[in-house]
Amino acid sequence: MRELLNLIPLVVLLSVTGCASLEQGGLNGERQVRDLASERWAALIAGKMDDAYQYLSPATRETQSLELYKSRTRPGRWKKATVDSVVCAQDKCDVVVLLEYSYKDMKSIESRLEEAWLLNGGKWWYVPRK
């Protein structure tokens, strides 16, 4: 009996740690990332490049200045972005965004874009694919 009582603190600790992990990468993580991805796309569509840049991971921002980001990202062609799905596993979420955009004479083209979001330092960050 005493041995079982000694295990109680360990079981409680594992349960709390497991719940925290599920919160970050599970349903709560999916909701957070869905909101963050939507906010980032709203900033891009509005041409607010400084705001969109803030969603990039710290490591990405270390290697890509705001000026370089602005020169590589050309706002104005995107008309609408809708987060279609978010699937998280531990510290990574895969996001599918449905984009509506115009290109030259073609209007209202729709395509799917896959994004990666990583948990770092307790926050979710967008990581561009290379």
Residue pairs with C-beta under 8 A, 6 or more apart in sequence:
21 90
22 28
23 29
24 90
24 91
24 119
24 122
25 88
25 89
25 90
25 91
25 92
25 93
25 119
26 88
29 88
29 93
29 119
29 124
30 86
30 87
30 88
30 93
32 124
33 86
33 88
33 93
33 95
33 117
33 124
34 83
34 86
34 95
36 55
36 117
36 124
36 126
37 83
37 86
37 95
37 97
37 115
37 117
37 126
38 81
38 83
39 55
40 52
40 55
40 126
41 78
41 81
41 83
41 97
42 81
43 49
43 51
43 52
43 55
44 52
44 73
44 75
44 78
44 81
45 75
45 78
45 79
45 80
45 81
46 75
47 75
47 76
49 66
49 69
49 70
49 73
49 75
50 66
52 73
53 61
53 66
53 69
53 70
55 125
55 126
56 64
56 69
56 125
56 126
56 127
56 128
57 118
57 120
57 125
57 126
57 127
58 120
58 121
58 125
59 120
59 127
60 125
60 126
60 127
60 128
64 72
77 101
77 102
77 103
78 99
78 100
78 101
79 100
79 101
79 102
79 108
80 99
80 100
81 97
81 98
81 99
81 100
82 97
82 98
83 95
83 96
83 97
83 98
84 96
84 97
84 98
84 112
85 95
85 96
86 93
86 94
86 95
86 96
87 93
87 94
88 94
90 119
91 118
91 119
91 120
92 116
92 117
92 118
92 119
93 116
93 117
93 118
93 124
94 114
94 115
94 116
94 117
95 114
95 115
95 116
95 117
96 112
96 113
96 114
96 115
97 112
97 113
97 114
97 115
98 110
98 111
98 112
98 113
99 110
99 111
99 112
99 113
100 108
100 109
100 110
101 109
101 111
102 108
102 109
103 109
114 129
115 126
115 129
116 126
116 127
116 129
117 124
117 125
117 126
117 127
118 124
118 125
118 127
119 125
